[in-house]
């Protein structure tokens, strides 16, 4: 099955990330990788309550990564594998300007 993550940073900047290369991640390993990147990139929770949903974490990590990390094949491949494994969906769309994650 084909797995990919589409990240839109702006109307003219979209990244199509293949999630099939490399070692597949378990759900727990994917969550841990996203947690680590959330902290490393100094992301802030989107909700006033401080609760961070997995979809929120994917969105804020993508926003903090920006074009530089999303263009890095090693980082973006790991991000894509972690995203599809954590959200348990083969195709994930991350719309940073619209602040939305869809499947």
Rosetta silent file (secondary structure, phi, psi, omega in degrees, C-alpha in Angstrom):
SEQUENCE: XXXXXXXXXXXXXXXXXXXXXXXXXXXXXXXXXXXXXXXXXXXXXXXXXXXXXXXXXXXXXXXXXXXXXXXXXXXXXXXXXXXXXXXXXXXXXXXXXXXXXXX
SCORE:     score description
SCORE:     0.000 S_00000001
   1 L     0.000  137.231  179.826    0.000    0.000    0.000 S_00000001
   2 L   -75.066  133.916  178.303    1.265    3.463   -0.906 S_00000001
   3 L  -129.218  132.166  178.807    1.937    5.776    2.050 S_00000001
   4 E  -154.889  160.869  175.989    2.696    9.475    1.831 S_00000001
   5 E  -124.756  128.105  176.227    2.416   12.773    3.635 S_00000001
   6 E  -106.654  121.494 -178.829    1.559   15.973    1.770 S_00000001
   7 E  -116.733  122.242  175.840    2.640   19.131    3.579 S_00000001
   8 E  -104.767  119.380  176.753    1.477   22.552    2.393 S_00000001
   9 E   -96.009  -28.765  178.051    3.479   25.460    3.808 S_00000001
  10 E  -158.976  169.944 -178.882    1.991   28.111    1.523 S_00000001
  11 L   -56.677  -27.062 -178.419   -0.179   28.205   -1.614 S_00000001
  12 L  -110.533   12.805 -178.832    2.933   27.815   -3.778 S_00000001
  13 E  -136.467  104.556  179.644    4.978   25.497   -1.539 S_00000001
  14 E  -129.930  142.462  178.980    3.962   21.873   -1.082 S_00000001
  15 E  -117.889  130.557  175.866    6.052   18.846   -0.157 S_00000001
  16 E  -107.476  110.973 -174.314    5.111   15.273   -1.103 S_00000001
  17 E  -108.189  123.953  179.304    6.903   12.957    1.315 S_00000001
  18 E   -80.376  126.664 -177.716    7.154    9.230    0.657 S_00000001
  19 L   -99.177    8.344 -174.112    6.595    7.230    3.843 S_00000001
  20 L   -95.538  -19.581 -179.507    7.616    3.874    2.408 S_00000001
  21 L   -75.471  156.513  176.613   11.413    4.128    2.411 S_00000001
  22 L    77.307 -172.946 -177.439   13.462    3.021    5.381 S_00000001
  23 L   -76.841  128.033  176.163   12.473    1.004    8.400 S_00000001
  24 L   -63.893  149.776 -179.542    8.733    1.029    9.271 S_00000001
  25 L  -106.296  144.421  171.253    7.925    2.448   12.703 S_00000001
  26 L   -74.467  164.698  178.487    5.649    1.009   15.343 S_00000001
  27 H   -56.949  -44.737 -177.845    2.909    3.272   16.662 S_00000001
  28 H   -67.790  -41.322  177.257    4.851    3.825   19.899 S_00000001
  29 H   -64.330  -37.075  178.502    8.161    4.552   18.131 S_00000001
  30 H   -65.474  -44.504  177.788    6.364    7.025   15.849 S_00000001
  31 H   -61.272  -42.188 -178.974    4.801    8.841   18.814 S_00000001
  32 H   -64.406  -42.384  178.889    8.165    8.971   20.558 S_00000001
  33 H   -62.346  -44.466  178.140    9.891   10.394   17.456 S_00000001
  34 H   -64.157  -39.863  176.532    7.213   13.093   17.106 S_00000001
  35 H   -59.413  -46.423 -179.195    7.485   13.886   20.843 S_00000001
  36 H   -62.335  -43.166  179.277   11.254   14.262   20.535 S_00000001
  37 H   -68.749  -36.572  176.959   10.977   16.535   17.485 S_00000001
  38 H   -57.181  -44.434  179.160    8.223   18.589   19.155 S_00000001
  39 H   -73.388  -45.112 -177.839   10.637   19.304   22.017 S_00000001
  40 H   -61.110  -38.946 -178.758   13.775   19.695   19.881 S_00000001
  41 L   -87.363    4.123  177.561   12.080   22.204   17.566 S_00000001
  42 L    55.597   47.618  178.445   10.628   24.043   20.583 S_00000001
  43 L   -74.194  153.870  178.162    7.031   23.711   19.408 S_00000001
  44 L  -112.227  142.728  175.778    4.205   25.223   21.444 S_00000001
  45 L   -59.085  144.143  179.054    0.840   23.536   22.149 S_00000001
  46 L   -79.999  -24.782 -174.475   -1.980   24.826   19.945 S_00000001
  47 L  -100.252  142.826  179.767   -4.620   24.593   22.667 S_00000001
  48 L   -61.047  -27.937 -179.673   -4.871   26.864   25.690 S_00000001
  49 L   -70.510  -16.812 -177.492   -5.347   23.788   27.883 S_00000001
  50 L    87.792   -6.931  179.040   -1.853   22.618   26.944 S_00000001
  51 L   -71.352  133.936 -178.965   -3.214   19.297   25.685 S_00000001
  52 L  -118.898  110.523  176.160   -1.426   18.176   22.522 S_00000001
  53 L   -78.148  157.417  179.440   -3.259   15.782   20.221 S_00000001
  54 H   -56.779  -43.781  179.092   -1.239   13.679   17.783 S_00000001
  55 H   -62.201  -38.408  176.900   -2.609   15.615   14.810 S_00000001
  56 H   -63.330  -39.649 -179.374   -1.648   18.895   16.552 S_00000001
  57 H   -64.684  -44.057  177.683    1.853   17.536   17.120 S_00000001
  58 H   -59.459  -46.193 -178.940    2.215   16.612   13.438 S_00000001
  59 H   -62.410  -47.846 -177.048    1.011   20.063   12.412 S_00000001
  60 H   -71.309  -33.080  176.055    3.277   22.006   14.771 S_00000001
  61 H   -66.847  -42.792  177.922    6.336   19.874   13.963 S_00000001
  62 H   -61.806  -42.540  179.517    5.745   20.439   10.223 S_00000001
  63 H   -63.988  -44.911 -179.438    5.354   24.178   10.807 S_00000001
  64 H   -69.012  -33.165 -179.906    8.518   24.379   12.920 S_00000001
  65 H   -66.035  -40.918  179.655   10.479   22.241   10.459 S_00000001
  66 H    62.491 -171.822 -176.406    9.688   24.571    7.593 S_00000001
  67 H   -63.846  -31.889 -176.957   11.036   24.206    4.091 S_00000001
  68 H   -61.863  -54.314 -179.573   14.586   23.515    5.269 S_00000001
  69 H   -73.870  -34.536  179.349   13.879   20.264    7.120 S_00000001
  70 H   -66.167  -24.989  177.511   11.051   19.211    4.807 S_00000001
  71 L   -84.721  -11.785  178.881   13.521   19.402    1.894 S_00000001
  72 L   -81.166  114.459 -175.427   16.024   17.201    3.757 S_00000001
  73 H   -58.395  -38.979 -179.072   15.389   13.637    2.495 S_00000001
  74 H   -66.556  -48.871 -178.264   16.546   11.929    5.713 S_00000001
  75 H   -67.854  -46.020 -175.690   14.468   14.118    8.048 S_00000001
  76 H   -67.171  -33.605  176.149   11.390   14.294    5.814 S_00000001
  77 H   -64.947  -41.918  178.553   11.374   10.519    5.274 S_00000001
  78 H   -67.507  -40.614  177.189   11.456    9.934    9.015 S_00000001
  79 H   -59.890  -45.460 -179.465    8.736   12.571    9.542 S_00000001
  80 H   -63.157  -46.178  179.296    6.544   10.880    6.920 S_00000001
  81 H   -62.725  -41.635  179.288    7.035    7.398    8.426 S_00000001
  82 H   -65.935  -40.168 -178.289    6.337    8.708   11.936 S_00000001
  83 H   -64.543  -50.305 -178.225    3.238   10.599   10.783 S_00000001
  84 H   -68.070  -33.366  178.812    1.558    7.691    8.986 S_00000001
  85 H   -72.648  -42.693 -178.406    2.437    5.269   11.806 S_00000001
  86 H   -67.422  -39.968 -177.608    1.307    7.578   14.625 S_00000001
  87 H   -91.022   -6.751  178.950   -1.963    8.513   12.919 S_00000001
  88 L    54.370   44.290  178.021   -2.492    5.013   11.449 S_00000001
  89 L  -134.430  138.744 -178.185   -3.412    6.425    8.037 S_00000001
  90 L   -73.989  -29.227  179.287   -1.689    5.695    4.712 S_00000001
  91 E  -129.728  126.449 -179.858   -2.125    9.224    3.339 S_00000001
  92 E  -127.613  133.679  176.006   -1.992   12.331    5.507 S_00000001
  93 E  -111.006  125.980 -179.443   -2.408   15.934    4.348 S_00000001
  94 E  -115.225  110.915 -179.799   -0.911   18.642    6.551 S_00000001
  95 E  -104.043   96.037 -175.718   -2.134   22.149    5.704 S_00000001
  96 L   -65.019  -49.268  179.860    0.039   24.480    7.783 S_00000001
  97 L   -61.980  -36.077  179.582   -1.611   27.803    6.758 S_00000001
  98 L   -83.736   -4.404 -179.289   -5.080   26.275    7.284 S_00000001
  99 L    52.119   48.781 -176.521   -3.964   24.639   10.555 S_00000001
 100 E  -138.128  145.548  171.507   -5.533   21.343    9.492 S_00000001
 101 E  -121.357  126.589 -179.733   -4.580   17.681    9.218 S_00000001
 102 E  -132.906  165.645 -174.878   -6.770   15.516    7.011 S_00000001
 103 L  -122.400    0.000    0.000   -6.761   11.950    5.742 S_00000001
